[in-house]
Amino acid sequence: MDIIATLHHDHINVAEVARVARAELRLLEAGEAADYALLEDIMCYVTGYPDTHHHPTEDIVFERLKERAPDAAGEVDALLAEHEELIARGRRFLDSIRSVVGEAFVLREDLLRHGHDYLSLLERHMDTEEGRLFPRATKALTDEDWAYLTERIEQRPDPLFGPALDEDYRRLWQRIQAHRRDDADEQPRHSDP
């Protein structure tokens, strides 16, 4: 069960990074300057950890779920295909960002479309996993299954939210902290009666 807890925690972290990316896209939609370096950092993180560790971990868990609950196979296969689509959309968005950073001509609408396409699929995908497949795996898989999966899954700490911050992600971490403070400042204050 620790595997599902870790995957759930990863989703919380990815959702936080996605909120920061959405905030930058809203600036761009409003005609303001977006922080393209921040967007690049976000997408480097997403393509460097969730795409290369989190999704493969889910793939292993969901393949085992198909063995234990064959009636889940269609939904699992669709979700596994979404992993490939997420990777493709994430790379397309990162390529668009890098083109802007490299001062290549990129239509604002194309960059926004690539960003929104990626983030929308990511959010729907995580909702499906959280709402349907994680509970299904928790119910269907046995202690022996979880032991088997634990042996098969590579243990790799999250370079941004894990126990030690990877230096490549320091700037992104600082920006996430700033967004957290900004979000806290925007929360309505309740006065004591």
Buried (B, 14 or more C-beta within 10 A) or exposed (E): EEBBEBBEEBBEBBBBBBBBBBBBBEEBBEEEEBBBEBBBBBBBBBBBBBBEBBBBBBBBBBBBBBEBBEEBBEBBEEBBEBBEEBBEBBBBBBEBBBBBEEEEEBEEEEBBBBBBBBBEBBBEBBEBBBEBBBEBBBEBBEEEBBEBBEEEBEEEEBBBBEEEBBEEBEEBBEBBEEBEEEEEEEEEEEEEE
